[in-house]
Every structure is written in C-alpha cells, then in structure tokens.
C-alpha cells in the first residue's frame, strides 16, 4: 500500500488546501497522472501520483487544509488491506469520531440510494458545501448535473453564485442599519493569501518609502524610434515596463544591498537578480519572476514578460516561475495613478512602484518647455536597508530612465 502525502511545494509552504480530486475511490491510477490539485501559499498546483494502482481510500476531501507530509490517500491493489492506524484519542474525542463516522456511513447509504433530504438526490460533499454557504437544498430548486440528476458540489457553488448567497458559517456576521449588502463572505484562495502576506509585511517589516521623479522624455523618443524595428525583427512589442525592468536590474546589480532579505536575524544579500512583475488577476495579484534579469537584453526581457503575463492570466504558471524572486516591480501607470507607496512582498526587502507618464512645464537652459516625467517610489525594509542605500538605488534607476541609451548598448 502506497501513501499519498501532501507534498511540500515551496520553502515557505506549511500546508495546502485540496482544491479538486481528479480521481475518485476505486479508480485506476498510473504513475505520472494528475491525482489532485492543491492551493499553496502562492498558486494552485497539480500533484501527480508517484505510484500506479487503485485509489483505495481518500482521507482528505476537497476544501480541506492539510499540513505538509500528512497522508491524504492510499494507493494499492484491489484486495490490499487499507491501514487503519489512528492516534489514541480521549474518550470524549473517540465518541465524537464515532458519531462522525456514523453520520458519514448514513450519508454513504443515502448517496448510494441517490436520495437525500426531502427526496433530493445530493452527494454528501454537496450537502456539506450547501450547509457551509447557507444554501437550503431541500426547499430551493437546484438542477443536478451528476449521475441520475444528483446534485454535486459544483451545482451548489454555481447556484450560490447565481443567488449571491456565498457565505460560510465561519464568516463574521454582518450587522447593518438600513444598508443594502450585495455580497458577504470569507476571503478564499489567492485573495486570502494576499491578505495574509500583506498583513504580515505591514506588521513585521518597518517600511521606509523613498520617492523620485524620472525624466522620461528621451525614453519616449527612444521607444518610438525602435518599437517598430524591434517588433519586425524580434516579434515582440517593447513597452516602457521593459525599460523599467532593465533599469531596475542594472541598479540592483550595482546596489546589491537592496537585492536582499532579512531572515532569522541574518542579513542575506543575493547575487542573482530575479525580478518579479506584479500581474493583476480577477481574483487578486500574482508575481511571476524574470530570472537573472540583469543579464538579459531588453528584447529578451520583453519576450519573457509577455510569456509570463500570458501564463498568469491563463492560470498556467508553474511553482518555479513564481518562486525565488529577489525584488518586485509593481506598475499602476496604466490606471492613471501618478504615485503610490507599495507594500513589500516578503521575504524580499524592497519593492518599486511605478506611476503614469505625465507632462508638465520644466526649465531647460533658462527656458520653460514641456517635458515628460514618471514618479517612482521604493519601499525598503529599514532593518537592513538604510535610507541612503535606498536613495542611491532609486537615483540610479532614475538616471538610467533619463538616459535609456545606456540600456540598449
């Protein structure tokens, strides 16, 4: 009998939430086949089976949070005995377990017969989901998509979204005084992960925020001059973001103190410059990584950025593509935001915020003429990055943006 465990899919991963089982009990499984999907602290990953056989027993159901290395299922031969070892429980706990098992057994009988509640055909998992999000499947008309018209979990979720009732029992009650609420519910998935990481960052990392204004007049002219040629020769559409990424990478290599982290009392400076690009998704934000960004040409950075953004929006990023970043760039310029103070993406020690390009009068050789600018802000972990170190780093980025020819030589 082979144990299927919750894998540790990243250095910071302590547990994973089972999002979906691709196999059910009794199904044949081949080594290398996708067995289930798990939501880590970063992204949803497909977990493949290491062994071939029959999926004899599923111990952890969809939606359950499981610590790493804990057994979630057993794979074995058809007549092989399933391990029954359980930890010793107190008498009260044993009674609870027995009651739960009895309820599950009753649910199993109902599922086999296809009857549940007041004549509704519904699976135990669907019934559990309905209870969690406040759907009364007995009185409400829910179309079942399972065998014989049985209501399954996906039907409950689809119905709850349609009716706007997606609220679980653990959600804090909402009290109102004449206020109409469109929806209410607990944070889940990537949105929950973002909330936890940002709360940790703000609570545990003392931020120092530095601001600078970069002259982008020459950058605009340079991009206009080369964008068509680059598109024709390399097949990529060069953007201002690509120049900013290259400028940041060069500045990081010259100011490695910023390319760092503070971990267990140690100030760790990285030699590899791996820059994360914040990408907005429907459910939140994800940060794929451009590795060794300082060694790449502008065109290679553009190609990689396009590839990663595409994968992010299609949900195809691998764990490797979102891990081991050393710095993050976040850009809200396309939303006409001129400047903002970003929150550091732990365990990194700094993050760069990029605003919109705008035009205003400037004094040039004693004369007033219009020039284009971009506001930049860098948030640094003040435990390890002093203000002057952050200032030198930000000043260098502004210099490179002002003189972009240095980036293409």
MITOR-585259 format. One record per residue: z, y, x of N, C-alpha, C in turn. Coordinates in steps of 0.001 Angstrom, whole numbers, padded with zeros to 6 digits, always signed. Example, Ala and Ser with C-alpha at 12.3 -4.5 7.8 and 13.67 -1.06 7.14 Angstrom:
+007800-005690+013190+007800-004500+012300+007800-003300+013200
+007080-002250+012850+007140-001060+013670+007870+000030+012900
//
This chain:
+000000-001199+000854+000000+000000+000000+000000+001243+000885
-000916+002156+000608-001040+003376+001407-000421+004564+000664
+000385+005336+001386+000965+006544+000805-000019+007703+000924
-000148+008476-000152-000907+009726-000116+000121+010843-000091
+000128+011640+000966+001143+012686+001098+000526+014076+000935
+001373+015046+000637+000938+016441+000617+000735+016875+002065
-000516+017159+002469-000776+017497+003871-000316+018905+004218
-000004+019106+005481+000323+020453+005979-000978+021075+006445
-001500+022015+005648-002832+022557+005879-002826+023886+006622
-001687+024276+007140-001584+025510+007911-000196+025618+008509
-000067+026424+009561+001216+026531+010252+002314+027065+009351
+001959+027938+008409+002966+028556+007556+003171+027807+006245
+002402+026765+006012+002477+026050+004733+003740+025196+004660
+004532+025397+003613+005731+024606+003379+005592+023713+002156
+004733+024116+001239+004487+023320+000041+003113+023675-000505
+002629+022854-001414+001340+023109-002039+001398+022761-003511
+000628+023476-004305+000583+023232-005746-000657+022410-006067
-000464+021252-006691-001600+020418-007061-002348+021087-008210
-003585+021505-007936-004384+022202-008929-005147+021228-009832
-005681+020149-009216-006507+019228-010002-006610+017875-009305
-006467+016809-010069-006737+015474-009574-008186+015123-009867
-008929+014654-008852-010316+014252-009049-010425+012775-009428
-009317+012044-009276-009263+010636-009647-008078+010419-010576
-008160+009375-011395-007032+009020-012252-006548+007629-011883
-005367+007277-012342-004799+005980-012021-005744+004862-012444
-005958+003909-011533-006859+002798-011813-008254+002988-011256
-008590+004230-010824-009920+004499-010267-010032+003949-008849
-011243+003518-008503-011521+003116-007132-011698+004357-006272
-011166+004295-005059-011225+005435-004139-011796+004959-002808
-012723+005751-002265-013272+005461-000940-012741+006488+000059
-012526+006047+001279-012077+006962+002335-013099+008089+002478
-012632+009321+002489-013523+010472+002605-013830+011127+001278
-013520+010457+000159-013732+011055-001158-012645+012080-001450
-013019+013139-002205-012032+014143-002601-011084+013514-003616
-009791+013587-003310-008776+012969-004157-008130+013991-005093
-007759+015146-004526-007172+016194-005361-007352+017551-004688
-007107+018619-005458-007180+019987-004945-005775+020555-004885
-005493+021283-003809-004166+021855-003649-004280+023337-003314
-003455+024146-003962-003369+025569-003671-002313+025780-002605
-002748+026264-001425-001810+026563-000347-001366+028017-000486
-000687+028530+000542-000298+029938+000513-001476+030852+000790
-002674+030274+000967-003839+031091+001270-004986+030859+000300
-005323+029587+000044-006532+029289-000716-006448+027875-001262
-007338+027549-002206-007398+026197-002741-008261+025323-001835
-007722+024148-001472-008401+023242-000548-008564+021871-001204
-009730+021243-000983-009948+019879-001451-009367+018908-000427
-008555+017963-000874-007927+016987+000007-008637+015645-000151
-009125+015108+000958-009840+013843+000929-008894+012675+001192
-009286+011494+000698-008488+010292+000907-008762+009728+002301
-007707+009282+002967-007859+008643+004270-008118+007147+004133
-007850+006597+002944-007928+005161+002750-008813+004810+001562
-009269+003575+001541-010039+003044+000413-009158+002086-000379
-009434+001980-001661-008660+001088-002508-008662+001579-003934
-007593+001263-004644-007440+001693-006032-006269+002665-006113
-006469+003773-006835-005387+004735-007026-004387+004110-008003
-003336+003508-007446-002402+002730-008256-001422+003606-009025
-000937+004677-008371+000101+005478-009012+000032+006932-008570
+000023+007859-009540+000107+009295-009265+001545+009724-009523
+002193+010245-008482+003600+010642-008593+003770+012113-008941
+002813+012947-008543+002917+014392-008775+001732+014851-009613
+002019+015512-010726+000971+015882-011678+000394+017265-011371
-000689+017598-012049-001325+018907-011889-000341+020008-012262
-000323+021053-011450+000580+022175-011691+001911+022050-010981
+002157+020897-010347+003447+020663-009688+003426+021142-008238
+004489+021834-007831+004660+022312-006453+005308+021194-005638
+004658+020814-004533+005115+019659-003759+005337+020050-002293
+006495+019762-001711+006720+020047-000285+005757+019238+000590
+005400+019776+001746+004505+019066+002656+005137+017750+003091
+004304+016758+003320+004639+015387+003747+005278+014546+002643
+005496+015114+001451+006062+014311+000361+004959+013469-000279
+005308+012243-000682+004338+011322-001270+003927+011805-002656
+002618+011886-002888+002107+012328-004190+001435+011191-004954
+001067+010114-004255+000396+008996-004925+000374+007777-004003
-000021+006639-004573-000184+005406-003799-001586+004839-004025
-002207+004385-002931-003498+003705-002991-003300+002297-002441
-003804+001296-003171-003641-000083-002709-004604-001012-003415
-004322-002301-003323-005136-003294-004015-004653-003438-005462
-005490-004053-006282-005214-004130-007710-003899-004844-008032
-003586-005901-007280-002384-006680-007563-001231-006365-006610
-001398-005319-005806-000364-004971-004823+000798-004257-005508
+002017-004586-005096+003208-004012-005723+003399-002558-005309
+003721-001738-006282+003945-000312-006027+005392-000105-005589
+005622+000590-004476+007000+000838-004014+007823+001534-005096
+009062+001084-005251+009941+001648-006276+011162+002346-005686
+011163+002490-004365+012346+003072-003699+012600+004484-004196
+013814+004723-004632+014229+006042-005103+015583+006376-004498
+015886+007647-004246+017192+008021-003693+018300+007789-004708
+019508+007526-004188+020649+007336-005070+020959+008633-005812
+021176+008505-007113+021464+009677-007927+022855+009577-008525
+023429+010708-008834+024706+010718-009531+024496+010169-010939
+025589+009705-011579+025479+009090-012903+024791+010014-013904
+025147+011311-013860+024558+012284-014790+023068+012447-014544
+022688+012496-013232+021271+012635-012889+020488+011387-013284
+021121+010202-013101+020455+008963-013477+020155+008948-014967
+021116+009460-015740+020920+009491-017188+019755+010390-017553
+019651+011534-016859+018542+012458-017110+017212+011805-016775
+017176+011078-015641+015950+010410-015219+015552+009354-016238
+016563+008596-016731+016276+007554-017713+015723+008148-019006
+016308+009270-019432+015819+009944-020640+014390+010422-020447
+014129+010987-019262+012789+011487-018970+011776+010360-018958
+012176+009211-018327+011271+008070-018276+010998+007528-019670
+012037+007520-020509+011863+007040-021879+010889+007927-022640
+011041+009256-022436+010129+010197-023092+008705+009998-022608
+008551+009781-021276+007215+009565-020724+006608+008276-021256
+007453+007247-021396+006955+005980-021934+006488+006154-023363
+007271+006931-024141+006874+007184-025530+005574+007963-025584
+005446+008940-024670+004210+009720-024613+003025+008833-024274
+003268+007851-023362+002196+006951-022949+001702+006126-024128
+002669+005655-024940+002293+004880-026130+001461+005730-027075
+001888+006983-027249+001152+007887-028137-000240+008167-027598
-000330+008306-026257-001635+008608-025668-002591+007444-025867
-002072+006209-025671-002923+005029-025838-003433+004943-027261
-002550+005261-028212-002965+005191-029605-003812+006377-030009
-003768+007416-029164-004569+008606-029453-003938+009494-030501
-002669+009251-030885-002028+010033-031925-000813+010747-031343
-000658+012024-031685+000490+012784-031212+000794+013867-032218
+002101+014163-032391+002473+015210-033334+002045+014826-034743
+001612+015787-035498+001205+015565-036876-000266+015165-036945
-000559+014021-036337-001915+013484-036412-002860+013998-035360
-002425+014901-034495-003317+015456-033474-003431+014498-032300
-004644+014285-031820-004856+013472-030621-004706+014380-029411
-003723+014122-028572-003443+015009-027445-002812+014216-026312
-003221+014528-025085-002668+013839-023924-001299+014425-023572
-000433+013644-022894+000890+014155-022504+000816+015428-021669
-000143+015503-020728-000269+016686-019886-000671+017896-020705
-001548+017683-021700-001959+018786-022573-000777+019249-023407
+000046+018280-023886+001219+018627-024682+002199+019452-023836
+002390+019024-022580+003291+019741-021671+002782+021154-021417
+001473+021285-021191+000875+022604-020944+001017+023502-022164
+000791+022933-023355+000908+023704-024595+002325+024244-024762
+003307+023399-024443+004700+023823-024566+005014+024954-023593
+004485+024841-022356+004770+025835-021318+004218+027209-021675
+003039+027241-022271+002405+028547-022522+002498+028989-023983
+003305+028259-024763+003601+028711-026120+002512+028473-027139
+001774+027381-027014+000731+027044-027985+001245+025928-028899
+001252+026163-030227+001679+025148-031187+000454+024346-031613
+000212+023245-030893-000997+022461-031149-000949+021759-032510
+000257+021642-033098+000374+020958-034388-000181+021812-035530
+000034+023121-035425-000375+023996-036532-001671+024756-036255
-002058+024864-034988-003270+025613-034665-004447+024667-034463
-005619+025106-034853-006814+024270-034782-007417+024367-033377
-007288+023288-032614-007792+023245-031241-008784+022105-031113
-010003+022438-030716-011037+021419-030550-010778+020615-029286
-010789+019291-029414-010556+018430-028265-011851+017978-027617
-011897+018014-026294-013104+017620-025549-012941+016269-024870
-011752+015622-025038-011511+014330-024417-012096+013188-025219
-011896+011967-024738-012403+010792-025447-011878+010731-026879
-012777+010496-027835-012371+010395-029232-011865+011701-029811
-012232+012832-029176-011776+014128-029672-010372+014490-029259
-009813+013737-028280-008448+014016-027821-008383+015375-027127
-007308+016104-027388-007081+017400-026748-006555+017151-025339
-007196+017758-024335-006763+017635-022952-006292+018998-022442
-005754+019003-021230-005162+020224-020666-006131+021398-020690
-007396+021128-020303-008385+022208-020235-008616+022862-021600
-008495+022078-022682-008670+022626-024033-007547+023596-024372
-006321+023236-023955-005174+024104-024223-005321+025431-023478
-005718+025336-022194-005863+026542-021377-006955+027450-021931
-008086+026847-022312-009196+027628-022871-008774+028310-024168
-008012+027587-025004-007575+028146-026279-006588+029285-026058
-005692+029104-025079-004687+030133-024827-005323+031427-024318
-006367+031271-023497-007057+032464-023005-007755+033193-024161
-008342+032398-025030-009056+032973-026174-008109+033726-027093
-006918+033178-027287-005949+033788-028205-005021+034785-027528
-005100+034839-026184-004253+035795-025470-002781+035442-025517
-002489+034112-025446-001094+033681-025529-000598+033031-024246
-001276+033271-023134-000900+032581-021889+000413+033119-021341
+001520+032583-021854+002841+032985-021352+003719+031754-021233
+004253+031509-020045+005088+030334-019822+006555+030644-020105
+007340+029590-020259+008755+029738-020598+009524+030509-019538
+009108+030318-018233+009872+030992-017187+009564+032473-017073
+008552+032948-017784+008225+034373-017746+009361+035164-018379
+009697+036298-017760+010763+037126-018291+010372+037669-019655
+011276+037677-020619+010938+038191-021949+010622+039674-021886
+009653+040091-022665+009233+041487-022682+009804+042157-023924
+010590+043210-023709+011146+043947-024826+010369+045227-024999
+010042+045539-026215+009247+046740-026477+009822+047505-027652
+009470+048751-027699+009834+049605-028827+008572+050276-029322
+007896+049604-030217+006677+050165-030774+005517+050222-029808
+005518+049356-028762+004425+049342-027788+003639+048060-027950
+002331+048185-028068+001478+047008-028201+001136+046436-026836
+001390+045141-026648+001125+044471-025375-000116+043613-025513
-001051+043782-024611-002279+042981-024653-002037+041574-024145
-001291+041425-023037-001002+040103-022492+000235+040168-021626
+000863+039012-021427+002045+038919-020583+002149+037506-020050
+002469+037368-018778+002581+036033-018205+002966+036106-016743
+003408+035004-016194+003840+034975-014792+002645+035042-013844
+002881+035542-012635+001836+035547-011619+001570+034116-011177
+000280+033803-010979-000095+032463-010568-001165+032512-009491
-001341+031394-008795-002428+031253-007827-002399+032305-006746
-003585+032812-006403-003710+033747-005294-002975+035053-005568
-002889+035465-006864-002181+036698-007195-000694+036574-006859
-000137+035382-007093+001276+035131-006777+001492+035152-005275
+000559+034540-004539+000656+034504-003074+000623+035922-002509
-000298+036749-003012-000401+038136-002547+000901+038884-002802
+001458+038713-004000+002705+039401-004352+003827+039013-003396
+003927+037723-003095+004996+037246-002204+004813+037778-000790
+003562+037734-000282+003309+038167+001092+003495+039672+001252
+003052+040456+000268+003205+041901+000362+004666+042326+000213
+005397+041628-000657+006829+041920-000799+007555+041620+000511
+007190+040492+001124+007796+040134+002415+007474+041196+003464
+006210+041616+003509+005782+042586+004514+006541+043899+004384
+006616+044423+003156+007282+045705+002929+008788+045623+003197
+009379+044467+002884+010834+044312+003020+011269+044011+004446
+010399+043351+005230+010806+042850+006542+010131+043530+007728
+009042+044245+007486+008321+044883+008594+008421+046400+008460
+009069+047078+009423+009131+048547+009384+007772+049140+009728
+007122+049756+008749+005779+050299+008928+005814+051717+009506
+004927+051971+010440+004632+053340+010845+003140+053537+010573
+002808+054611+009836+001423+054846+009420+000876+056074+010142
-000243+055893+010828-000897+056973+011568-002253+057264+010941
-002638+058541+010898-003884+058954+010243-004785+059720+011202
-006086+059544+011025-007052+060276+011846-008320+060521+011028
-009064+061569+011431-010340+061880+010785-011451+061659+011806
-012408+060788+011448-013507+060476+012366-014783+061171+011924
-015473+061772+012872-016764+062414+012625-017836+061318+012575
-018474+061138+011420-019468+060062+011266-020896+060606+011166
-021087+061844+011551-022415+062458+011445-023461+061668+012230
-023138+061338+013491-024090+060580+014316-024215+059132+013847
-023131+058581+013316-023177+057212+012804-024156+057097+011643
-024125+058081+010762-025052+058083+009621-026488+058135+010110
-026738+059009+011097-028095+059159+011637-028552+057882+012342
-027639+057256+013108-027987+056041+013843-028296+054886+012887
-027486+054721+011869-027727+053647+010906-029053+053874+010175
-029302+055104+009801-030560+055419+009102-031757+055099+009987
-031612+055342+011278-032702+055123+012219-032997+053640+012430
-031932+052817+012477-032108+051420+012857-032043+050408+011711
-031590+050802+010515-031334+049806+009477-032593+049041+009053
-033736+049733+008972-034980+049067+008579-035442+048110+009674
-035370+048557+010942-035787+047707+012061-034912+046468+012165
-033600+046656+011971-032677+045532+012051-032928+044541+010912
-033208+045072+009731-033494+044216+008589-034754+043388+008836
-035778+044032+009380-037039+043334+009639-036910+042311+010764
-036162+042652+011808-036057+041780+012972-035029+040660+012804
-033870+040994+012212-032779+040022+012129-032505+039525+010713
-033126+040169+009726-032925+039738+008346-031563+040076+007782
-030874+041065+008348-029551+041464+007847-029541+042958+007529
-028789+043298+006506-028657+044698+006109-027405+045266+006779
-027600+046088+007792-026484+046650+008543-025748+047681+007692
-024411+047684+007753-023611+048625+006964-022653+049386+007870
-022038+050418+007298-021033+051166+008061-019855+050260+008419
-019557+049304+007549-018462+048369+007812-018671+047619+009118
-019916+047248+009407-020199+046509+010641-019902+047355+011876
-020229+048650+011809-019909+049551+012926-018395+049722+013063
-017705+049802+011925-016250+049955+011958-015597+048708+012558
-016092+047536+012170-015555+046282+012715-015755+046207+014225
-016943+046593+014683-017214+046577+016122-016341+047597+016849
-016200+048787+016278-015350+049823+016886-013907+049347+016990
-013434+048717+015921-012061+048212+015903-011867+047119+016942
-012855+046226+017055-012763+045121+018016-012698+045633+019451
-013543+046608+019774-013552+047192+021118-012217+047885+021402
-011733+048651+020417-010466+049372+020579-009299+048402+020736
-009344+047271+020031-008289+046270+020169-008286+045646+021559
-009467+045334+022078-009562+044730+023404-009044+045697+024467
-009213+046985+024237-008736+047989+025177-007251+048325+024953
-006722+047962+023793-005318+048237+023457-004698+046968+022865
-004596+045942+023693-004178+044626+023214-002757+044601+022643
-001963+045609+022945-000601+045634+022387-000622+045644+020854
-001719+046172+020289-001861+046234+018827-002328+044890+018275
-002982+044114+019113-003514+042798+018725-002406+041756+018901
-001402+041837+018022-000160+041134+018315+000580+040683+017061
+001743+040072+017303+002645+039678+016214+004070+039646+016744
+005030+039718+015837+006446+039594+016178+006962+038342+015496
+007329+037324+016270+007708+036029+015711+008939+035468+016408
+009979+035171+015615+011214+034577+016142+011764+035354+017334
+011724+036678+017229+012266+037515+018293+011334+037724+019467
+010127+037160+019411+009170+037275+020512+008029+038228+020161
+007656+039054+021129+006508+039957+021006+005315+039228+021607
+004418+038753+020752+003273+037939+021182+001999+038777+021136
+001326+038895+022283+000064+039634+022359-001076+038627+022508
-002069+038742+021642-003199+037806+021659-004335+038327+022539
-005019+037391+023175-006208+037741+023952-007454+037677+023079
-007467+036726+022121-008592+036626+021186-008496+037733+020154
-009626+038369+019879-009684+039430+018877-010374+038862+017639
-009562+038430+016667-010059+037820+015438-009750+038743+014270
-010781+039410+013760-010570+040452+012753-010843+039925+011344
-009859+040133+010466-010001+039757+009067-010603+040901+008264
-011491+040545+007332-012136+041523+006456-011634+041298+005039
-010916+042263+004488-010360+042104+003143-011491+042101+002115
-011535+041048+001296-012573+040903+000268-011898+040821-001097
-012297+041692-002009-011725+041713-003352-012374+040643-004218
-011526+039840-004886-011996+038817-005811-011420+039103-007193
-011901+038378-008178-011423+038591-009544-009924+038351-009661
-009415+037329-008946-008000+037003-009054-007123+037662-008016
-007692+038466-007118-006884+039104-006090-007692+039424-004848
-007121+039142-003689-007714+039528-002415-007641+038362-001446
-008686+038191-000625-008663+037168+000409-009222+037777+001690
-008801+037259+002848-009164+037871+004127-009806+036846+005056
-011118+036638+004960-011800+035750+005922-011865+036397+007296
-011998+035569+008327-011866+036035+009712-013199+035992+010464
-013500+037058+011206-014607+037074+012164-013982+036856+013546
-014191+035671+014099-013546+035305+015357-014254+035922+016565
-013450+036300+017584-013971+036896+018820-014932+038047+018508
-014493+038906+017620-015336+039996+017128-015748+040948+018250
-014908+041085+019269-015204+041999+020372-016364+041508+021228
-016677+040203+021154-017756+039642+021964-019094+039587+021215
-019082+039966+019955-020291+039867+019137-021061+041178+019101
-022390+041056+018998-023231+042232+018788-023101+042679+017325
-023492+043921+017069-023428+044459+015709-024157+043557+014718
-025331+043071+015089-026121+042233+014177-025425+040908+013882
-024744+040349+014897-024018+039096+014685-022808+039317+013776
-022159+040461+013941-021039+040809+013068-021525+040939+011632
-022670+041601+011433-023231+041773+010092-023553+040418+009454
-024178+039524+010226-024507+038192+009706-023260+037440+009278
-022241+037479+010119-021009+036745+009818-020294+037355+008630
-020278+038682+008555-019627+039352+007417-020300+038958+006103
-021627+038988+006080-022369+038632+004870-022082+037186+004466
-022053+036294+005459-021787+034874+005192-020387+034678+004598
-019380+035310+005217-018003+035127+004778-017738+035747+003407
-018291+036917+003168-018106+037565+001861-018745+036709+000765
-019926+036164+001052-020590+035296+000093-019767+034058-000216
-019236+033433+000824-018398+032244+000632-017132+032580-000150
-016539+033734+000151-015304+034137-000529-015536+034277-002029
-016626+034904-002413-016901+035138-003831-017358+033885-004564
-017800+032890-003792-018189+031612-004390-017071+030578-004296
-015938+030969-003667-014816+030051-003531-015079+028917-002563
-015894+029150-001521-016277+028093-000586-015677+028259+000806
-014736+029165+000981-014143+029363+002302-013295+028162+002702
-013390+027786+003975-012544+026713+004495-011234+027319+004988
-010235+026452+005202-008946+026928+005691-009101+027574+007063
-009992+027036+007896-010212+027590+009240-010759+029011+009178
-011537+029312+008137-012174+030628+008032-011223+031711+007543
-010014+031348+007145-009042+032355+006714-007747+032275+007522
-007787+031521+008617-006582+031347+009440-006767+031948+010832
-005654+032247+011492-005632+032709+012887-006267+034078+013103
-006167+034940+012108-006587+036325+012298-005543+037073+013101
-005971+038065+013878-005035+038858+014679-004939+040307+014207
-005843+040714+013307-005876+042095+012824-006698+042102+011534
-006445+043088+010659-007179+043167+009390-007741+044564+009179
-008957+044616+008610-009584+045878+008196-009776+045841+006683
-009313+046880+006003-009482+046981+004557-010168+048300+004217
-011185+048252+003379-012048+049401+003108-012118+049660+001606
-011729+050865+001193-011833+051265-000214-012779+052441-000389
-013589+052700+000635-014519+053819+000574-015519+053720-000557
-015949+052490-000882-016933+052310-001953-016378+052691-003320
-015030+052816-003413-014398+053233-004668-014032+054715-004667
-014598+055450-003717-014393+056898-003585-012936+057235-003267
-012252+056327-002569-010892+056588-002100-010985+057181-000702
-010427+058365-000523-010569+059052+000760-009597+058511+001803
-008354+058243+001414-007388+057711+002383-006287+056969+001642
-005665+056004+002335-004551+055269+001756-003758+054615+002883
-002532+054209+002565-001646+053590+003561-001567+052094+003276
-002195+051259+004105-002230+049816+003840-000930+049126+004235
-000663+047990+003583+000494+047164+003918+000047+046074+004889
+000801+045885+005957+000454+044917+007000+000361+043502+006421
-000645+042768+006872-000878+041396+006442-000167+040447+007413
+001054+039969+007074+001802+039131+008018+001081+037812+008279
+001211+037280+009513+002128+037674+010592+001547+038718+011548
+000414+039325+011199-000187+040327+012072+000722+041550+012192
+000445+042379+013206+001311+043528+013467+000676+044861+013077
-000584+044846+012623-001231+046107+012271-002416+045859+011344
-002812+046916+010637-003950+046853+009717-004604+048231+009652
-005933+048263+009547-006685+049525+009490-007216+049741+008079
-007005+050947+007554-007540+051338+006251-008673+052323+006454
-009786+052104+005725-010986+052935+005853-011291+053578+004513
-011489+054895+004534-011797+055621+003305-013273+055943+003180
-013608+056720+002155-015004+057068+001889-015544+058074+002904
-016856+058147+003007-017521+059170+003819-017683+060413+002956
-017296+061547+003496-017409+062800+002748-017921+063905+003666
-018420+064970+003065-018979+066094+003825-018169+067349+003545
-017890+068102+004631-017177+069364+004474-017587+070315+005603
-017339+071609+005444-017717+072577+006486-016930+072343+007768
-017594+072539+008903-016943+072395+010205-017461+073486+011133
-016612+073875+012070-017007+074895+013038-017621+074198+014245
-018901+074487+014537-019614+073890+015657-020183+075016+016516
-019657+075121+017751-020093+076179+018676-020027+077555+018019
-018926+077808+017323-018692+079105+016714-019398+079319+015394
-020150+078331+014938-020854+078467+013660-020354+077421+012665
-020408+077772+011386-019992+076842+010333-021209+076063+009852
-021088+074762+009863-022165+073903+009374-021558+072641+008749
-022283+071991+007844-021737+070781+007202-021725+069586+008152
-020661+068822+008101-020569+067593+008883-019928+066511+008015
-020169+065267+008362-019635+064143+007589-018445+063522+008316
-017459+063118+007519-016224+062567+008096-015779+061319+007333
-014854+060622+007946-014234+059439+007343-012769+059427+007764
-011860+059243+006802-010431+059172+007125-010040+057737+007448
-009257+057576+008502-008776+056272+008941-007254+056285+008982
-006645+055182+008593-005188+055045+008673-004858+053688+009262
-003921+053638+010179-003478+052370+010731-001977+052224+010497
-001588+051109+009897-000173+050787+009723+000219+049808+010819
+001319+050103+011512+001761+049263+012630+003195+048788+012414
+003491+047616+012952+004853+047086+012962+005627+047858+014036
+006506+048744+013591+007170+049652+014523+008205+048951+015407
+008493+047685+015142+009405+046942+016016+008771+046676+017371
+007437+046531+017392+006771+046183+018650+005672+047169+019043
+005219+047998+018101+004149+048956+018410+004690+050371+018263
+004794+051075+019379+005261+052455+019354+004169+053372+018797
+004601+054547+018344+003663+055498+017767+002541+055866+018714
+002860+056061+020002+001832+056471+020963+000811+055360+021198
+001260+054096+021134+000342+052964+021301-000622+052905+020117
-000070+053056+018917-000915+053066+017726-001859+054255+017717
-001377+055400+018203-002196+056612+018229-003379+056464+019189
-003151+055890+020350-004234+055666+021320-005291+054726+020753
-004819+053706+020060-005732+052742+019440-006591+053415+018368
-005951+054187+017491-006686+054837+016407-007629+055902+016941
-007194+056626+017969-008051+057646+018579-009306+057013+019170
-009156+055852+019792-010315+055179+020379-011316+054746+019311
-010825+054263+018165-011735+053907+017073-012516+055134+016623
-011825+056253+016446-012474+057492+016011-013518+057952+017025
-013235+057796+018328-014195+058171+019372-015455+057320+019303
-015289+056026+019098-016437+055120+019036-017288+055385+017797
-016634+055712+016686-017373+056021+015461-018138+057333+015619
-017530+058274+016330-018206+059554+016558-019401+059393+017484
-019311+058468+018434-020390+058229+019387-020850+056767+019294
-021502+056391+018199-021816+054984+017928-022830+054360+018879
-023526+055180+019674-024491+054624+020626-023803+053688+021617
-022501+053932+021881-021745+053040+022779-021640+051632+022239
-021777+051490+020932-021599+050188+020298-022847+049329+020297
-023999+049938+020564-025265+049194+020497-025911+049054+021850
-025270+049539+022901-025837+049429+024246-025582+048058+024835
//
